Amino acid sequence: MDVFEYKVVVYDTKGFFGGNVEPNRLESHFNYLGNEGWELVSCTSTNQSYGSSKSIVCIFKRNKSR
């Protein structure tokens, strides 16, 4: 039976009202975590006002060493 560990990473968006994402920053961090064995499971944004996002919440998992 596989056993997993999980990591939750919150990325704050930029801009006066939020909502601006730095894709190069996300890609770089995702690649780093992928090289560490983490697999992206889910991403969702947290709503602020008028449809903009305050942050992005990403969940990663990897096999846990026993």
C-alpha positions in Angstrom: 0.0 0.0 0.0 1.3 3.4 -1.0 1.8 6.0 1.7 1.9 9.7 0.8 2.9 12.9 2.3 1.4 16.2 1.3 2.6 19.8 0.9 0.3 22.9 0.6 1.9 25.9 -1.0 0.1 29.3 -1.1 1.2 31.8 -3.8 0.1 35.4 -3.3 -0.9 37.2 -6.5 0.5 40.7 -7.3 -1.1 44.0 -8.2 -3.1 46.6 -6.4 -6.2 44.4 -6.6 -4.4 41.1 -6.8 -5.0 38.7 -9.7 -1.7 39.1 -11.4 0.2 35.8 -11.6 3.9 35.5 -12.4 3.9 32.4 -14.6 7.8 32.1 -14.7 7.9 32.1 -10.9 5.3 29.4 -10.6 6.9 27.3 -13.3 10.3 27.6 -11.7 9.0 26.6 -8.3 6.9 23.7 -9.8 10.0 22.4 -11.5 12.0 22.6 -8.3 9.3 20.7 -6.4 9.0 18.1 -9.2 12.7 17.5 -9.0 12.2 16.9 -5.3 9.6 14.2 -6.0 6.5 16.3 -5.5 3.6 15.8 -7.8 1.0 18.6 -8.3 -2.4 17.3 -7.3 -4.6 20.4 -7.4 -4.6 24.2 -7.6 -7.4 26.6 -6.8 -7.6 30.4 -6.4 -9.0 32.2 -3.5 -11.5 34.9 -4.5 -11.1 38.5 -3.5 -13.5 41.2 -4.6 -14.8 41.7 -8.2 -13.6 38.3 -9.4 -9.9 38.8 -8.7 -7.8 36.2 -6.9 -5.9 37.0 -3.7 -3.8 33.8 -3.8 -3.4 30.4 -5.4 -3.4 27.4 -3.2 -1.5 24.4 -4.7 -1.5 20.9 -3.2 1.4 18.5 -3.9 2.0 14.9 -2.9 4.8 12.4 -3.0 5.5 8.8 -1.8 6.5 8.8 1.7 9.6 6.9 2.6 9.0 4.3 5.3 
